[in-house]
Amino acid sequence: MSAVANALRLRYGAEAQPEGMVWNETLELLLKHRSVRAYRDEPLPERALETMIAAAQSPASSSNLQAWSVVAVADQARKERLAELAGAQGFIRRAPLFLVWVADLSRLARMATQRGLPHEGLDYTELLVVGIIDATLAAQNAVIAAESLGLGTVYVGAIRNRPLAVAAELQLPPQAVAVFGLCVGWPDPEKPTAVKPRLPQGAVLHRETYDSASEADYVAQYNSAMSAFYAEQQMRVEGDWTDHSSKRIAGPQSLAGRDTLREALEQLGFGMR
């Protein structure tokens, strides 16, 4: 099987592979992405962090505001505390590096204040959205850079479970909030991970206008692909992907404490107008 055919089979399952893909080494790297939660007990390559940050600073930024920051955590005790705040996820403790990506409006506030300039716009939700988007684009570039070096990563959304405690641990200033974490390390070959299938392109790709007429068919196809994936990986998941996803959105009790995020953002100095 060719590299492109194998990569598409892993990413979409056996039945939903797009045809006629153009192909190169960069695309192969992107399609091979997988979450890595088990790491070798080895340090990262020298200057790997700075290399990742250079990549992180290279994507687009809305109006070039660069409304993000990242806190690099290598101290074991701090990783232990952050792991507890993020749902006691042990792989945070074991990863040699844990990056906390921050939507950061505080730098813009400080800059404007130093020059006696108004900055009321920072109190509006739009600017928080800009910060979150900037942080996300930066982090994904960092992930690609890390994987190009042979490293493994996994995003940690549970860093939002207790945003006030995380802000205190990292000494974040007002108008800065941790939006997700990222573990980085050498993958443990004794505990390999698999590429997880994604929805067929027909479920997410809309041409000219949004069209959900065939969505149910695509989702049914994906439910089958994910059920096969769960069985292959010996994962104990009740129901199919639709059942699993619906449980995550059932109500505030499904949000692991993040149902109070708006109130936390207000306490962290965001205006939320």
ChimeraX commands (.cxc) that place a marker at each C-alpha (Angstrom):
marker #1 position 0.00,0.00,0.00 radius 0.5
marker #1 position 1.33,3.45,-0.89 radius 0.5
marker #1 position 2.08,6.03,1.79 radius 0.5
marker #1 position -0.81,8.22,0.70 radius 0.5
marker #1 position -3.30,5.35,0.63 radius 0.5
marker #1 position -2.22,4.14,4.07 radius 0.5
marker #1 position -2.37,7.63,5.58 radius 0.5
marker #1 position -5.86,8.22,4.19 radius 0.5
marker #1 position -7.07,4.81,5.34 radius 0.5
marker #1 position -5.89,5.54,8.89 radius 0.5
marker #1 position -7.36,9.04,8.93 radius 0.5
marker #1 position -10.76,8.25,7.41 radius 0.5
marker #1 position -11.27,4.53,7.85 radius 0.5
marker #1 position -11.74,2.02,5.07 radius 0.5
marker #1 position -14.84,3.51,3.44 radius 0.5
marker #1 position -14.48,7.31,3.37 radius 0.5
marker #1 position -11.12,8.07,1.82 radius 0.5
marker #1 position -11.02,11.10,-0.48 radius 0.5
marker #1 position -9.59,10.41,-3.91 radius 0.5
marker #1 position -7.03,12.17,-6.05 radius 0.5
marker #1 position -5.08,13.74,-3.18 radius 0.5
marker #1 position -1.98,15.72,-3.98 radius 0.5
marker #1 position 0.84,14.56,-1.76 radius 0.5
marker #1 position 4.14,15.58,-0.22 radius 0.5
marker #1 position 6.11,15.01,2.99 radius 0.5
marker #1 position 4.41,17.88,4.81 radius 0.5
marker #1 position 0.95,16.46,4.10 radius 0.5
marker #1 position 2.10,13.02,5.23 radius 0.5
marker #1 position 3.30,14.50,8.54 radius 0.5
marker #1 position -0.03,16.30,9.05 radius 0.5
marker #1 position -2.17,13.26,8.33 radius 0.5
marker #1 position -0.08,11.06,10.62 radius 0.5
marker #1 position -0.82,13.20,13.69 radius 0.5
marker #1 position -1.87,11.24,16.75 radius 0.5
marker #1 position -2.20,12.05,20.44 radius 0.5
marker #1 position 0.69,10.72,22.53 radius 0.5
marker #1 position 0.18,10.23,26.27 radius 0.5
marker #1 position 3.11,7.91,27.06 radius 0.5
marker #1 position 6.67,9.28,26.96 radius 0.5
marker #1 position 10.21,7.99,27.31 radius 0.5
marker #1 position 12.13,9.28,30.30 radius 0.5
marker #1 position 14.45,11.39,28.16 radius 0.5
marker #1 position 14.93,15.14,27.83 radius 0.5
marker #1 position 13.88,16.99,24.71 radius 0.5
marker #1 position 16.50,17.85,22.08 radius 0.5
marker #1 position 18.53,20.94,22.93 radius 0.5
marker #1 position 16.72,24.13,21.87 radius 0.5
marker #1 position 13.61,22.17,20.87 radius 0.5
marker #1 position 11.41,24.53,22.90 radius 0.5
marker #1 position 12.78,27.62,21.19 radius 0.5
marker #1 position 12.34,25.92,17.82 radius 0.5
marker #1 position 8.70,25.18,18.60 radius 0.5
marker #1 position 8.09,28.77,19.70 radius 0.5
marker #1 position 9.64,30.11,16.50 radius 0.5
marker #1 position 7.13,28.00,14.60 radius 0.5
marker #1 position 4.36,29.13,16.96 radius 0.5
marker #1 position 5.12,32.77,16.17 radius 0.5
marker #1 position 4.89,32.20,12.42 radius 0.5
marker #1 position 1.17,31.76,11.63 radius 0.5
marker #1 position -1.22,34.64,10.98 radius 0.5
marker #1 position -2.26,36.85,13.89 radius 0.5
marker #1 position -5.38,39.01,13.79 radius 0.5
marker #1 position -4.23,42.61,13.11 radius 0.5
marker #1 position -0.80,41.39,14.26 radius 0.5
marker #1 position -1.95,41.83,17.88 radius 0.5
marker #1 position -0.20,38.56,18.86 radius 0.5
marker #1 position -2.63,38.26,21.76 radius 0.5
marker #1 position -1.20,35.07,23.22 radius 0.5
marker #1 position 1.56,33.82,25.49 radius 0.5
marker #1 position 2.76,30.38,26.54 radius 0.5
marker #1 position 4.12,29.20,29.88 radius 0.5
marker #1 position 6.68,26.39,29.59 radius 0.5
marker #1 position 6.57,24.14,32.65 radius 0.5
marker #1 position 9.36,21.63,33.29 radius 0.5
marker #1 position 9.48,21.75,37.09 radius 0.5
marker #1 position 8.18,18.41,38.36 radius 0.5
marker #1 position 6.36,19.81,41.37 radius 0.5
marker #1 position 4.52,22.36,39.25 radius 0.5
marker #1 position 3.60,19.69,36.70 radius 0.5
marker #1 position 2.19,17.61,39.55 radius 0.5
marker #1 position 0.02,20.50,40.71 radius 0.5
marker #1 position -1.18,21.32,37.21 radius 0.5
marker #1 position -1.95,17.64,36.59 radius 0.5
marker #1 position -4.25,17.63,39.62 radius 0.5
marker #1 position -5.96,20.82,38.47 radius 0.5
marker #1 position -6.50,19.22,35.05 radius 0.5
marker #1 position -8.36,16.15,36.26 radius 0.5
marker #1 position -5.42,14.20,37.71 radius 0.5
marker #1 position -4.13,13.22,34.28 radius 0.5
marker #1 position -0.90,11.36,34.89 radius 0.5
marker #1 position 0.66,11.96,31.50 radius 0.5
marker #1 position 1.09,15.64,32.42 radius 0.5
marker #1 position 3.38,14.52,35.24 radius 0.5
marker #1 position 5.35,12.20,32.98 radius 0.5
marker #1 position 5.85,14.52,30.00 radius 0.5
marker #1 position 9.23,16.29,30.16 radius 0.5
marker #1 position 7.58,19.54,29.03 radius 0.5
marker #1 position 4.10,20.92,29.60 radius 0.5
marker #1 position 3.14,24.05,27.68 radius 0.5
marker #1 position 0.20,26.14,28.85 radius 0.5
marker #1 position -1.17,28.30,26.05 radius 0.5
marker #1 position -2.67,31.59,27.18 radius 0.5
marker #1 position -5.12,33.99,25.56 radius 0.5
marker #1 position -3.28,37.10,26.68 radius 0.5
marker #1 position -4.77,40.59,26.47 radius 0.5
marker #1 position -2.67,41.82,29.38 radius 0.5
marker #1 position 0.33,42.73,27.24 radius 0.5
marker #1 position -1.81,44.99,25.04 radius 0.5
marker #1 position -3.30,46.58,28.17 radius 0.5
marker #1 position 0.15,47.27,29.61 radius 0.5
marker #1 position 1.42,48.72,26.33 radius 0.5
marker #1 position -1.53,51.10,26.02 radius 0.5
marker #1 position -1.33,52.10,29.69 radius 0.5
marker #1 position 2.36,52.92,29.43 radius 0.5
marker #1 position 1.57,55.43,26.69 radius 0.5
marker #1 position -1.59,56.76,28.29 radius 0.5
marker #1 position -3.73,55.38,25.46 radius 0.5
marker #1 position -7.32,54.09,25.76 radius 0.5
marker #1 position -7.88,50.32,25.61 radius 0.5
marker #1 position -11.58,49.86,26.36 radius 0.5
marker #1 position -11.84,47.54,23.36 radius 0.5
marker #1 position -10.14,44.84,25.44 radius 0.5
marker #1 position -13.34,44.60,27.51 radius 0.5
marker #1 position -15.27,43.18,24.55 radius 0.5
marker #1 position -15.71,39.49,23.81 radius 0.5
marker #1 position -14.28,39.93,20.31 radius 0.5
marker #1 position -10.80,40.59,21.69 radius 0.5
marker #1 position -10.95,37.49,23.90 radius 0.5
marker #1 position -11.93,35.48,20.81 radius 0.5
marker #1 position -8.94,36.97,18.99 radius 0.5
marker #1 position -6.66,35.86,21.84 radius 0.5
marker #1 position -8.07,32.33,21.81 radius 0.5
marker #1 position -7.69,32.04,18.03 radius 0.5
marker #1 position -4.15,33.42,18.13 radius 0.5
marker #1 position -3.16,30.97,20.86 radius 0.5
marker #1 position -4.70,28.06,18.96 radius 0.5
marker #1 position -2.96,28.87,15.69 radius 0.5
marker #1 position 0.34,29.27,17.53 radius 0.5
marker #1 position -0.03,25.97,19.39 radius 0.5
marker #1 position -0.88,23.99,16.29 radius 0.5
marker #1 position 2.23,25.28,14.54 radius 0.5
marker #1 position 4.24,24.25,17.60 radius 0.5
marker #1 position 2.73,20.76,17.41 radius 0.5
marker #1 position 3.70,20.41,13.77 radius 0.5
marker #1 position 7.23,21.56,14.58 radius 0.5
marker #1 position 7.47,19.06,17.45 radius 0.5
marker #1 position 6.23,16.18,15.33 radius 0.5
marker #1 position 8.69,17.08,12.57 radius 0.5
marker #1 position 11.43,16.50,15.19 radius 0.5
marker #1 position 10.04,13.08,16.06 radius 0.5
marker #1 position 8.38,14.24,19.29 radius 0.5
marker #1 position 4.85,13.41,20.41 radius 0.5
marker #1 position 2.21,15.72,21.83 radius 0.5
marker #1 position -1.26,15.75,23.31 radius 0.5
marker #1 position -3.55,18.72,23.92 radius 0.5
marker #1 position -5.09,19.07,27.40 radius 0.5
marker #1 position -8.40,20.92,27.41 radius 0.5
marker #1 position -8.90,20.04,31.07 radius 0.5
marker #1 position -6.58,22.90,31.96 radius 0.5
marker #1 position -9.84,24.91,31.81 radius 0.5
marker #1 position -11.44,22.84,34.57 radius 0.5
marker #1 position -10.17,25.24,37.23 radius 0.5
marker #1 position -9.05,28.40,35.45 radius 0.5
marker #1 position -8.68,30.52,38.58 radius 0.5
marker #1 position -6.40,27.99,40.28 radius 0.5
marker #1 position -4.35,27.55,37.10 radius 0.5
marker #1 position -3.98,31.33,36.79 radius 0.5
marker #1 position -2.78,31.49,40.39 radius 0.5
marker #1 position -0.30,28.63,39.90 radius 0.5
marker #1 position 1.19,30.27,36.81 radius 0.5
marker #1 position 0.95,33.80,38.25 radius 0.5
marker #1 position -1.01,35.01,35.24 radius 0.5
marker #1 position -1.84,38.72,35.24 radius 0.5
marker #1 position -5.40,40.03,34.84 radius 0.5
marker #1 position -6.77,39.64,31.31 radius 0.5
marker #1 position -4.83,36.43,30.70 radius 0.5
marker #1 position -6.39,32.95,30.79 radius 0.5
marker #1 position -5.05,29.46,30.10 radius 0.5
marker #1 position -7.04,27.99,27.21 radius 0.5
marker #1 position -5.37,24.56,26.92 radius 0.5
marker #1 position -2.22,22.68,27.78 radius 0.5
marker #1 position 0.14,20.66,25.60 radius 0.5
marker #1 position 2.35,17.77,26.69 radius 0.5
marker #1 position 5.56,17.29,24.70 radius 0.5
marker #1 position 8.00,14.39,24.82 radius 0.5
marker #1 position 9.56,11.42,23.07 radius 0.5
marker #1 position 6.83,8.81,22.39 radius 0.5
marker #1 position 7.26,5.58,24.33 radius 0.5
marker #1 position 7.61,2.82,21.69 radius 0.5
marker #1 position 6.32,0.29,24.22 radius 0.5
marker #1 position 2.96,2.11,24.28 radius 0.5
marker #1 position 2.24,3.12,20.69 radius 0.5
marker #1 position -0.84,5.15,19.79 radius 0.5
marker #1 position -2.97,4.99,16.68 radius 0.5
marker #1 position -4.22,7.60,14.23 radius 0.5
marker #1 position -7.85,8.28,15.09 radius 0.5
marker #1 position -10.31,8.41,12.19 radius 0.5
marker #1 position -12.11,11.68,11.46 radius 0.5
marker #1 position -15.50,12.43,9.99 radius 0.5
marker #1 position -15.84,11.95,6.22 radius 0.5
marker #1 position -15.07,15.15,4.36 radius 0.5
marker #1 position -18.69,15.37,3.23 radius 0.5
marker #1 position -19.73,16.04,6.83 radius 0.5
marker #1 position -17.47,19.06,7.27 radius 0.5
marker #1 position -16.86,20.37,3.73 radius 0.5
marker #1 position -19.69,22.56,2.40 radius 0.5
marker #1 position -19.41,24.05,-1.07 radius 0.5
marker #1 position -20.76,27.58,-1.53 radius 0.5
marker #1 position -23.47,27.22,1.16 radius 0.5
marker #1 position -23.98,25.09,4.25 radius 0.5
marker #1 position -25.76,21.83,3.35 radius 0.5
marker #1 position -26.55,19.17,5.96 radius 0.5
marker #1 position -28.87,17.11,3.75 radius 0.5
marker #1 position -26.52,14.11,3.68 radius 0.5
marker #1 position -25.06,14.61,7.13 radius 0.5
marker #1 position -26.84,11.67,8.72 radius 0.5
marker #1 position -25.35,9.29,6.16 radius 0.5
marker #1 position -21.84,10.61,6.75 radius 0.5
marker #1 position -22.23,10.41,10.52 radius 0.5
marker #1 position -23.53,6.84,10.26 radius 0.5
marker #1 position -20.49,5.97,8.19 radius 0.5
marker #1 position -18.26,7.54,10.80 radius 0.5
marker #1 position -20.00,5.76,13.66 radius 0.5
marker #1 position -19.06,2.49,11.96 radius 0.5
marker #1 position -15.46,3.60,11.45 radius 0.5
marker #1 position -15.11,4.65,15.08 radius 0.5
marker #1 position -16.71,1.46,16.38 radius 0.5
marker #1 position -14.12,-0.49,14.40 radius 0.5
marker #1 position -11.39,1.76,15.81 radius 0.5
marker #1 position -12.61,1.25,19.39 radius 0.5
marker #1 position -12.60,-2.53,18.88 radius 0.5
marker #1 position -9.16,-2.54,17.21 radius 0.5
marker #1 position -7.66,-0.47,20.03 radius 0.5
marker #1 position -9.49,-2.48,22.71 radius 0.5
marker #1 position -11.10,0.66,24.05 radius 0.5
marker #1 position -14.09,0.25,26.32 radius 0.5
marker #1 position -16.47,2.86,24.93 radius 0.5
marker #1 position -20.20,2.52,25.45 radius 0.5
marker #1 position -22.14,3.07,22.26 radius 0.5
marker #1 position -20.84,4.68,19.08 radius 0.5
marker #1 position -19.33,8.09,18.38 radius 0.5
marker #1 position -22.72,9.82,18.37 radius 0.5
marker #1 position -23.57,8.34,21.77 radius 0.5
marker #1 position -20.14,9.24,23.16 radius 0.5
marker #1 position -20.27,12.80,21.82 radius 0.5
marker #1 position -23.82,13.37,23.01 radius 0.5
marker #1 position -22.81,12.49,26.56 radius 0.5
marker #1 position -20.18,15.24,26.44 radius 0.5
marker #1 position -22.79,17.89,25.60 radius 0.5
marker #1 position -25.70,16.58,27.67 radius 0.5
marker #1 position -25.66,19.39,30.23 radius 0.5
marker #1 position -23.54,21.43,32.63 radius 0.5
marker #1 position -22.71,18.30,34.61 radius 0.5
marker #1 position -20.83,17.03,31.53 radius 0.5
marker #1 position -18.48,20.00,31.40 radius 0.5
marker #1 position -16.17,19.00,34.28 radius 0.5
marker #1 position -16.42,22.36,36.02 radius 0.5
marker #1 position -16.18,24.42,32.85 radius 0.5
marker #1 position -19.84,25.41,33.10 radius 0.5
marker #1 position -18.67,28.32,35.28 radius 0.5
marker #1 position -16.07,29.53,32.77 radius 0.5
marker #1 position -17.77,32.85,32.05 radius 0.5
marker #1 position -17.80,33.78,35.73 radius 0.5
marker #1 position -14.13,32.78,35.98 radius 0.5
marker #1 position -13.25,34.93,32.99 radius 0.5
marker #1 position -14.88,37.93,34.64 radius 0.5
marker #1 position -12.84,37.30,37.79 radius 0.5
marker #1 position -9.70,37.10,35.64 radius 0.5
marker #1 position -10.34,40.61,34.37 radius 0.5
marker #1 position -12.15,40.05,31.08 radius 0.5
marker #1 position -15.01,42.49,30.42 radius 0.5
marker #1 position -17.13,40.06,28.35 radius 0.5
marker #1 position -19.22,42.86,26.81 radius 0.5
marker link #1:1,2 radius 0.2
marker link #1:2,3 radius 0.2
marker link #1:3,4 radius 0.2
marker link #1:4,5 radius 0.2
marker link #1:5,6 radius 0.2
marker link #1:6,7 radius 0.2
marker link #1:7,8 radius 0.2
marker link #1:8,9 radius 0.2
marker link #1:9,10 radius 0.2
marker link #1:10,11 radius 0.2
marker link #1:11,12 radius 0.2
marker link #1:12,13 radius 0.2
marker link #1:13,14 radius 0.2
marker link #1:14,15 radius 0.2
marker link #1:15,16 radius 0.2
marker link #1:16,17 radius 0.2
marker link #1:17,18 radius 0.2
marker link #1:18,19 radius 0.2
marker link #1:19,20 radius 0.2
marker link #1:20,21 radius 0.2
marker link #1:21,22 radius 0.2
marker link #1:22,23 radius 0.2
marker link #1:23,24 radius 0.2
marker link #1:24,25 radius 0.2
marker link #1:25,26 radius 0.2
marker link #1:26,27 radius 0.2
marker link #1:27,28 radius 0.2
marker link #1:28,29 radius 0.2
marker link #1:29,30 radius 0.2
marker link #1:30,31 radius 0.2
marker link #1:31,32 radius 0.2
marker link #1:32,33 radius 0.2
marker link #1:33,34 radius 0.2
marker link #1:34,35 radius 0.2
marker link #1:35,36 radius 0.2
marker link #1:36,37 radius 0.2
marker link #1:37,38 radius 0.2
marker link #1:38,39 radius 0.2
marker link #1:39,40 radius 0.2
marker link #1:40,41 radius 0.2
marker link #1:41,42 radius 0.2
marker link #1:42,43 radius 0.2
marker link #1:43,44 radius 0.2
marker link #1:44,45 radius 0.2
marker link #1:45,46 radius 0.2
marker link #1:46,47 radius 0.2
marker link #1:47,48 radius 0.2
marker link #1:48,49 radius 0.2
marker link #1:49,50 radius 0.2
marker link #1:50,51 radius 0.2
marker link #1:51,52 radius 0.2
marker link #1:52,53 radius 0.2
marker link #1:53,54 radius 0.2
marker link #1:54,55 radius 0.2
marker link #1:55,56 radius 0.2
marker link #1:56,57 radius 0.2
marker link #1:57,58 radius 0.2
marker link #1:58,59 radius 0.2
marker link #1:59,60 radius 0.2
marker link #1:60,61 radius 0.2
marker link #1:61,62 radius 0.2
marker link #1:62,63 radius 0.2
marker link #1:63,64 radius 0.2
marker link #1:64,65 radius 0.2
marker link #1:65,66 radius 0.2
marker link #1:66,67 radius 0.2
marker link #1:67,68 radius 0.2
marker link #1:68,69 radius 0.2
marker link #1:69,70 radius 0.2
marker link #1:70,71 radius 0.2
marker link #1:71,72 radius 0.2
marker link #1:72,73 radius 0.2
marker link #1:73,74 radius 0.2
marker link #1:74,75 radius 0.2
marker link #1:75,76 radius 0.2
marker link #1:76,77 radius 0.2
marker link #1:77,78 radius 0.2
marker link #1:78,79 radius 0.2
marker link #1:79,80 radius 0.2
marker link #1:80,81 radius 0.2
marker link #1:81,82 radius 0.2
marker link #1:82,83 radius 0.2
marker link #1:83,84 radius 0.2
marker link #1:84,85 radius 0.2
marker link #1:85,86 radius 0.2
marker link #1:86,87 radius 0.2
marker link #1:87,88 radius 0.2
marker link #1:88,89 radius 0.2
marker link #1:89,90 radius 0.2
marker link #1:90,91 radius 0.2
marker link #1:91,92 radius 0.2
marker link #1:92,93 radius 0.2
marker link #1:93,94 radius 0.2
marker link #1:94,95 radius 0.2
marker link #1:95,96 radius 0.2
marker link #1:96,97 radius 0.2
marker link #1:97,98 radius 0.2
marker link #1:98,99 radius 0.2
marker link #1:99,100 radius 0.2
marker link #1:100,101 radius 0.2
marker link #1:101,102 radius 0.2
marker link #1:102,103 radius 0.2
marker link #1:103,104 radius 0.2
marker link #1:104,105 radius 0.2
marker link #1:105,106 radius 0.2
marker link #1:106,107 radius 0.2
marker link #1:107,108 radius 0.2
marker link #1:108,109 radius 0.2
marker link #1:109,110 radius 0.2
marker link #1:110,111 radius 0.2
marker link #1:111,112 radius 0.2
marker link #1:112,113 radius 0.2
marker link #1:113,114 radius 0.2
marker link #1:114,115 radius 0.2
marker link #1:115,116 radius 0.2
marker link #1:116,117 radius 0.2
marker link #1:117,118 radius 0.2
marker link #1:118,119 radius 0.2
marker link #1:119,120 radius 0.2
marker link #1:120,121 radius 0.2
marker link #1:121,122 radius 0.2
marker link #1:122,123 radius 0.2
marker link #1:123,124 radius 0.2
marker link #1:124,125 radius 0.2
marker link #1:125,126 radius 0.2
marker link #1:126,127 radius 0.2
marker link #1:127,128 radius 0.2
marker link #1:128,129 radius 0.2
marker link #1:129,130 radius 0.2
marker link #1:130,131 radius 0.2
marker link #1:131,132 radius 0.2
marker link #1:132,133 radius 0.2
marker link #1:133,134 radius 0.2
marker link #1:134,135 radius 0.2
marker link #1:135,136 radius 0.2
marker link #1:136,137 radius 0.2
marker link #1:137,138 radius 0.2
marker link #1:138,139 radius 0.2
marker link #1:139,140 radius 0.2
marker link #1:140,141 radius 0.2
marker link #1:141,142 radius 0.2
marker link #1:142,143 radius 0.2
marker link #1:143,144 radius 0.2
marker link #1:144,145 radius 0.2
marker link #1:145,146 radius 0.2
marker link #1:146,147 radius 0.2
marker link #1:147,148 radius 0.2
marker link #1:148,149 radius 0.2
marker link #1:149,150 radius 0.2
marker link #1:150,151 radius 0.2
marker link #1:151,152 radius 0.2
marker link #1:152,153 radius 0.2
marker link #1:153,154 radius 0.2
marker link #1:154,155 radius 0.2
marker link #1:155,156 radius 0.2
marker link #1:156,157 radius 0.2
marker link #1:157,158 radius 0.2
marker link #1:158,159 radius 0.2
marker link #1:159,160 radius 0.2
marker link #1:160,161 radius 0.2
marker link #1:161,162 radius 0.2
marker link #1:162,163 radius 0.2
marker link #1:163,164 radius 0.2
marker link #1:164,165 radius 0.2
marker link #1:165,166 radius 0.2
marker link #1:166,167 radius 0.2
marker link #1:167,168 radius 0.2
marker link #1:168,169 radius 0.2
marker link #1:169,170 radius 0.2
marker link #1:170,171 radius 0.2
marker link #1:171,172 radius 0.2
marker link #1:172,173 radius 0.2
marker link #1:173,174 radius 0.2
marker link #1:174,175 radius 0.2
marker link #1:175,176 radius 0.2
marker link #1:176,177 radius 0.2
marker link #1:177,178 radius 0.2
marker link #1:178,179 radius 0.2
marker link #1:179,180 radius 0.2
marker link #1:180,181 radius 0.2
marker link #1:181,182 radius 0.2
marker link #1:182,183 radius 0.2
marker link #1:183,184 radius 0.2
marker link #1:184,185 radius 0.2
marker link #1:185,186 radius 0.2
marker link #1:186,187 radius 0.2
marker link #1:187,188 radius 0.2
marker link #1:188,189 radius 0.2
marker link #1:189,190 radius 0.2
marker link #1:190,191 radius 0.2
marker link #1:191,192 radius 0.2
marker link #1:192,193 radius 0.2
marker link #1:193,194 radius 0.2
marker link #1:194,195 radius 0.2
marker link #1:195,196 radius 0.2
marker link #1:196,197 radius 0.2
marker link #1:197,198 radius 0.2
marker link #1:198,199 radius 0.2
marker link #1:199,200 radius 0.2
marker link #1:200,201 radius 0.2
marker link #1:201,202 radius 0.2
marker link #1:202,203 radius 0.2
marker link #1:203,204 radius 0.2
marker link #1:204,205 radius 0.2
marker link #1:205,206 radius 0.2
marker link #1:206,207 radius 0.2
marker link #1:207,208 radius 0.2
marker link #1:208,209 radius 0.2
marker link #1:209,210 radius 0.2
marker link #1:210,211 radius 0.2
marker link #1:211,212 radius 0.2
marker link #1:212,213 radius 0.2
marker link #1:213,214 radius 0.2
marker link #1:214,215 radius 0.2
marker link #1:215,216 radius 0.2
marker link #1:216,217 radius 0.2
marker link #1:217,218 radius 0.2
marker link #1:218,219 radius 0.2
marker link #1:219,220 radius 0.2
marker link #1:220,221 radius 0.2
marker link #1:221,222 radius 0.2
marker link #1:222,223 radius 0.2
marker link #1:223,224 radius 0.2
marker link #1:224,225 radius 0.2
marker link #1:225,226 radius 0.2
marker link #1:226,227 radius 0.2
marker link #1:227,228 radius 0.2
marker link #1:228,229 radius 0.2
marker link #1:229,230 radius 0.2
marker link #1:230,231 radius 0.2
marker link #1:231,232 radius 0.2
marker link #1:232,233 radius 0.2
marker link #1:233,234 radius 0.2
marker link #1:234,235 radius 0.2
marker link #1:235,236 radius 0.2
marker link #1:236,237 radius 0.2
marker link #1:237,238 radius 0.2
marker link #1:238,239 radius 0.2
marker link #1:239,240 radius 0.2
marker link #1:240,241 radius 0.2
marker link #1:241,242 radius 0.2
marker link #1:242,243 radius 0.2
marker link #1:243,244 radius 0.2
marker link #1:244,245 radius 0.2
marker link #1:245,246 radius 0.2
marker link #1:246,247 radius 0.2
marker link #1:247,248 radius 0.2
marker link #1:248,249 radius 0.2
marker link #1:249,250 radius 0.2
marker link #1:250,251 radius 0.2
marker link #1:251,252 radius 0.2
marker link #1:252,253 radius 0.2
marker link #1:253,254 radius 0.2
marker link #1:254,255 radius 0.2
marker link #1:255,256 radius 0.2
marker link #1:256,257 radius 0.2
marker link #1:257,258 radius 0.2
marker link #1:258,259 radius 0.2
marker link #1:259,260 radius 0.2
marker link #1:260,261 radius 0.2
marker link #1:261,262 radius 0.2
marker link #1:262,263 radius 0.2
marker link #1:263,264 radius 0.2
marker link #1:264,265 radius 0.2
marker link #1:265,266 radius 0.2
marker link #1:266,267 radius 0.2
marker link #1:267,268 radius 0.2
marker link #1:268,269 radius 0.2
marker link #1:269,270 radius 0.2
marker link #1:270,271 radius 0.2
marker link #1:271,272 radius 0.2
marker link #1:272,273 radius 0.2
view
